[in-house]
């Protein structure tokens, strides 16, 4: 990829706008786990991963056509490919494989490091500058999420293969966030994710059809399970990235990525509402600690990037 474009210090208003956009993205992402739990009641994890990508790709194809968006520049194709590998294939497949071997609580222990890993990649890959105070805040928030996951049984279900799969999923997802956010400094975020899922269609459509026709008798989805799959494709696979990439471009990938620490508590709220899971005092206290750490991280230094106009 070409060198990152020059950036100017963002105003406080731009930073706040970026954090709001990032939060909207995380809010939509946080629905993914409970919707996936519903969807896999009628589909296997691999069909769910393929189906959500195809749904997002179909929507993107229509939107790109209506807006008459030109094909991406050649210098953007490499980061778009990396983003596709992480967002469409890496994270969904590796997490699905891990969850076949261990519990979601155990997965959450390792997945809690994703915001920190995203910040590290942003610093190494695109030379974003953050202070020691930022790293302290990021580590404190990560520690709170790890302790919370352990308190919910995250120490159980230890499996080396599953752990390596989750580590791979975290690295793939963090890398795709950084690569996609870099392109969104020059191209609106909605176009970035649109091209990502459209470029994946030559793989995801045959993959989904093969899964359907080779295991059709194993699928017996209800209307609710179809709606959950549709929600995954529209929300967490597509619209969530509209807001997420704009937020990262405005606030900076390292700083904006810390908002994702709020995803775990938000997921529990959706799970309580849709699946009847309990929201404990520990959940509330963890959410408050994480919010405090996210605010602390944002006060560490001014933002440095501004996203293109939509």
N, C-alpha and C positions, 0 to 999 in steps of 0.2 A: 504494500500500500504506500501511496505517496505520503510524505511527511504531513503531520497534523497541521491544520491551518493555524495561523497566528490568532491569538485570542486576547481579548481585553478584559480587565477587571470588571466583574459584574456589579451592578448596584445591589443594595439590600433588597429592593423590590424584585429584581430578577432572581436573586437567590431564593427568596420566599416563593416566588412563582415556580421555580424549579422543584423545590421541596414539595409543594402542593401537587404538582404533576406526578412526581415520583410516588407520593402517597396514594394517589388515585390508581396508579399502576399496581402498587403493592396490594391495595384493597381488592382489585380484580384478581390478582394472582392468588390471594389468600382463599379464594373460593375454590381453587383447584382441587385440593385434597378432599374436601367433603363431596364435591361433584364427582371426583374420580371414584370415591368409595361407592357412590350410587351407581355410576356407569358400569363398574366392573361386576356389578350384580348380574348384568345381562351380557357383557362382553368380556373377553380376556384383556389383560393389560396391554398387549401388543396391538390388538385391534383398536383399543381406546386411543393409544398414542398415534396410530396411523389415521384414524378417523378424525380426530381433532385437527390434525395438520391439513387434511383434505378439506375440511369445512372452512378453515381459515384461508386456505389457498383459493378456494372457489370465491369466497367473499372478496379477497384481494384482487383476483383477476377481474371481477366486475368493476370494482372501484377504480383500479388503475386504467381500465378501458374508458370508463365514464369521464375521468379526469384527463385522459389522454396523456398520461405520464410517459415520457421517453424512457427507453431502456437504460439501465444504469451505465455510467461511464466505466470504461475498462479498469481504471484504477480502483474502483469501488467493488469490483467483482470478488476479489480475494477476501476482503473482510466480510462481505455478504455471505460468501461460502463458509467461512469459519463460523459466522453467526448461525447459519442454517444447520451446520453439523452439531452445534451445541444445543440450540433451542428446539429443533425439530426432531433430532435423533438422539444426541448424547444424553441429555437429562432425562427425557421420558423413558427411553429404553433401559438405561442403567438403573434408574430408580425402580422400574417395574421388576427387573431381575433381582434387585436387592430385596424388595418387599416379598418376593417369593421365598426368601431364605431367612428373613428376620422381621421384627416388628417395626411399625411406623415410629414408635417412641425411640427405638434404638437408632433408626435412620436420622431422626431429628437431632440427635447428639452431634453427629458429624455435619449435617446440613446447616447447623447453627453457625458454622464457620464461613458460610458463603459470602456474607457482606464483607467480612475481613479479607477473604481471598480476592474478591472483586476489587477492593481498594488496593491490595498488593499488586495485582495485575495492571491496574490503571497507572500506578507509580512506575512499575518496571517497563510497561509497554509504551506508554505515552508521556512519561516524565511528569505526571501531575505531582505537584509539590504539596505535601501536607506536613503538619507540625507534629512534634512529639505529643502534644496535648491531644491531637486528633487520634493518634494511635492508642493512647491510654483510654480514651472514650470508647473507641471501637472494640478494644479488648475487653473492657468492662461490660459492654452490652453483650458481646459474645459469651463471656463467662456466665452472665445471668441466664442466657438462653440454654447453655449447656447444663447448668445446675437444674433449671426447670425441667429440661428433658429427662435428666437422670431421676428427678423426683417422680416422674410419671412412668417409671419403669424402663428408662433408656439404658440402664446397665444390663438388662436382661436381653437374651437373644443374641449374644455375641457370636459372630461368625466372621472369620477372616475374609472369606470371599465376598460376603455381603458388604463388609466394611470397605474393601477395595473398590467395589462397584459404586458405593456412595461417594467415596473420595473422587473417583472418576467423574461421577455425575456433577459434583460440586465444581470441580475444575472446568468441566465442559461448559457448565452454565455461566460461571464467572467469566470465562474467556469470551463467550458469545456476548455477554453484556458489554464488555469492554470494546470488542470489535464493532458491535452494532452502534454503541454510543459514539464511537469515533466518527463513523459515517454520518450520524445524525447531527454532527456539527456543521455539515455542509448540505445535507439532504434532510428534509422533514422526517421525523421519526416514523410517521405512518407509512411513508414510502419505503423506508428501510425494512420494516417488518413485512410489508406487502410483498416486496421483491423476494425476501427470504422465503416466505411460504409458497410463492408462485414458482420460484426456481426449484423448489423441492417437489413440486407436483409430479414430474416424470418418475420419481421414485415412490412417493407416498400413495399415488393412485393405484399403481399395480400392486404395491404391498398390501393395501387395504383390500383390494379385490381378491388377491390370492388368499388372504386370511379368511375372508368371508366364504369363499367357495370351497375351501379345503376343510373348514370346520363349521359350516353353517348349522349342522345339527346340534352343535354345542351352544349356539346362541339362542336365547329365548328372552329377548329384552322386552320390558314393559314400556308403556308410554313415558313413565317417569325416567326410566333409564335412557331412553332415546333423548329426552329433554336434557338430561345431565350431560350426555355426549355433545349435544348441540351447544350447550352452555360452555363446555370446555373449549370447543373450537372458536366460538365467538368471543368469549371473554378472556380466559387466561392465555389462549394461544394467539389472539389477534388484538382485540381492543386494549387489553392491558399493556401491550407493548407500545401502543400509540402514546399513552401517557408516560410510560416508563422511560422510553428513549428520549422524549422531550425533556423530562425531568433531569435525566443524567446529563444531557447536553447543556442545560441551563445551570445546574448546580455543580457540575463536575462529577465524573464517574465515581471517584473515591468517596466524595462527601455524600452525593445523592444516593449512592448504593447503600449507605448505612441505614436509610429509611426502611430497607428490607428487613431489618431486625424486628420490625413491627408485624411481620407477616405471621409468625407463629401464634402470638396472642390473638390476632384477628381470625386466623383459621379456627381457633378453638371457639370463638364467638359464633362463626358460621356453623360449626359442627354442633354446638349446643342448640342453635335455632333449627337446623334441618334434621339432625340425627339424634337429638335428645341427649347429647353428652353434657356432663356437668361442667360448669364454670366455677372453679374453686377460688378460695381466697388467694392461694398461691398464684393462680393465673392472673388475678388482678394486680397483685404485688409485682409480679414479673413484668407485666405490661407497664406499670409505672416506672420501674427501674430502667427498662429499655427506652421508654420515652425520654427519660432524663438523660440517658447516654446519647441518644440521637441528637437531642438539643445541645448537649455538651460538645459533640463532634462538630456540629454546625457553627458553633461559636469559636472554633479553633483558628480559623483563618478565612479571609474573604474568598468568594467564588471567583473562578478565573475564565469561565467559558460562557459563550452565549449561543443559543441554538438558532438555526435559520428560521425565518418566518414560515408559517404553515401555508 
